[in-house]
Amino acid sequence: MNNYTISGSPHVHSTENTRKIMYRVILALLPALLVAIYYFGWYALRLTLVTVATCVLTEWLIQKFLIKGPLTINDGSAILTGLLLAFNVPANLPIWMAIVGSVFAIGVGKMAFGGLGKNPFNPALVGRVFMLVSFPTAMTTWPQAAPIFKAGFFTDAVTGPTPLGLLKESGASSLDHMQFVDMVLGNRGGAFGEVCAIALIIGAIYLIARKVIDIATPLSILLTVFVFTGIFYLVDPTQYIAPWYHLVYGGLILGAFFMATDMVTSPMTVRGKILFGVGIGLITVVIRLWGAYPEGVSFAILIMNAFTPLINKAFKPQVFGVVKPSKK
């Protein structure tokens, strides 16, 4: 009679699955989406519907006619990729460009590597950077926020610079007239999913509370950016803005909580996640202060995605039952 049941790992039983995790992240992004529709009206809603539909359709077509494996479009990952991609581009981006970027994000960033769980880079960021390189003018022409109760739901977008764009062009003095509260609430130009810090933080708190994401990565990113931009601000406040502005400008909060925490493309151990986050923070600061682009979060995450296998190898957890030899 067998007293033991022997099977392969994992041995932890849980009610969690990919579908639940993906839809929780989607739910956490809804406050930011609603705020985006409030500020950018029809443009934000239309772009979101297009990118989500294109991502789902692209994944279905590839699985149906190329891979010919089980369909996974119901797990929510393609929907999440489309939503995050929309959050990372201007609300007035031409529809055909959004379609091209969505096809590239799923086809090259995800399915070319075998699908969910095998992609080394965040698919939404792959699509975003592809569009930034391919369509630089359209991807850096930012609509300004205009509440729909004043401007109307279908009002044409008025374009203008983002706060980080002004900073890159004219220095810290160009931002004196901008109110920090407006930056936090989303009353500014930029990619429509990143403008409202409050909405993103609400979603992040939900994900942390439901244990969907680990706080180690986003916290290390934010602290690194705060510390290093704070050092330069103390050295020369006329040239560099205060570090708390860096936290709410651009896509730092969106990237830190919703893209750098991607389970597939980020390290597994706590120490690895901290190193991963510090690397993202440092690269972001370097690009923002001295790079050609005013924003650097997307590039920073993709660069650190490439180092994830090395980080996992360097910070392997101790195997259960194996005792490390003592150093003499």
Rosetta blueprint (number, residue, H / E / L):
1 M L
2 N L
3 N L
4 Y L
5 T L
6 I L
7 S L
8 G L
9 S L
10 P L
11 H L
12 V L
13 H L
14 S L
15 T L
16 E L
17 N L
18 T H
19 R H
20 K H
21 I H
22 M H
23 Y H
24 R H
25 V H
26 I H
27 L H
28 A H
29 L H
30 L H
31 P H
32 A H
33 L H
34 L H
35 V H
36 A H
37 I H
38 Y H
39 Y H
40 F H
41 G L
42 W H
43 Y H
44 A H
45 L H
46 R H
47 L H
48 T H
49 L H
50 V H
51 T H
52 V H
53 A H
54 T H
55 C H
56 V H
57 L H
58 T H
59 E H
60 W H
61 L H
62 I H
63 Q H
64 K H
65 F H
66 L H
67 I H
68 K L
69 G L
70 P L
71 L L
72 T L
73 I H
74 N H
75 D H
76 G L
77 S H
78 A H
79 I H
80 L H
81 T H
82 G H
83 L H
84 L H
85 L H
86 A H
87 F H
88 N L
89 V L
90 P L
91 A L
92 N L
93 L L
94 P L
95 I H
96 W H
97 M H
98 A H
99 I H
100 V H
101 G H
102 S H
103 V H
104 F H
105 A H
106 I H
107 G H
108 V L
109 G L
110 K L
111 M H
112 A H
113 F H
114 G L
115 G L
116 L L
117 G L
118 K L
119 N L
120 P L
121 F L
122 N L
123 P H
124 A H
125 L H
126 V H
127 G H
128 R H
129 V H
130 F H
131 M H
132 L H
133 V H
134 S H
135 F L
136 P H
137 T H
138 A H
139 M H
140 T L
141 T L
142 W E
143 P E
144 Q L
145 A L
146 A L
147 P L
148 I H
149 F H
150 K H
151 A H
152 G L
153 F L
154 F L
155 T L
156 D L
157 A L
158 V L
159 T E
160 G E
161 P L
162 T L
163 P H
164 L H
165 G H
166 L H
167 L H
168 K H
169 E H
170 S H
171 G L
172 A H
173 S H
174 S H
175 L H
176 D L
177 H L
178 M L
179 Q L
180 F H
181 V H
182 D H
183 M H
184 V H
185 L H
186 G L
187 N L
188 R L
189 G L
190 G L
191 A L
192 F L
193 G L
194 E L
195 V L
196 C L
197 A H
198 I H
199 A H
200 L H
201 I H
202 I H
203 G H
204 A H
205 I H
206 Y H
207 L H
208 I H
209 A H
210 R L
211 K L
212 V L
213 I L
214 D L
215 I L
216 A H
217 T H
218 P H
219 L H
220 S H
221 I H
222 L H
223 L H
224 T H
225 V H
226 F H
227 V H
228 F H
229 T H
230 G H
231 I H
232 F H
233 Y H
234 L H
235 V H
236 D L
237 P L
238 T L
239 Q L
240 Y L
241 I L
242 A L
243 P H
244 W H
245 Y H
246 H H
247 L H
248 V H
249 Y L
250 G L
251 G L
252 L H
253 I H
254 L H
255 G H
256 A H
257 F H
258 F H
259 M H
260 A L
261 T L
262 D L
263 M L
264 V L
265 T L
266 S L
267 P L
268 M L
269 T L
270 V H
271 R H
272 G H
273 K H
274 I H
275 L H
276 F H
277 G H
278 V H
279 G H
280 I H
281 G H
282 L H
283 I H
284 T H
285 V H
286 V H
287 I H
288 R H
289 L H
290 W H
291 G L
292 A L
293 Y L
294 P L
295 E L
296 G L
297 V H
298 S H
299 F H
300 A H
301 I H
302 L H
303 I H
304 M H
305 N H
306 A H
307 F H
308 T H
309 P H
310 L H
311 I H
312 N H
313 K H
314 A H
315 F L
316 K L
317 P L
318 Q L
319 V L
320 F L
321 G L
322 V L
323 V L
324 K L
325 P L
326 S L
327 K L
328 K L
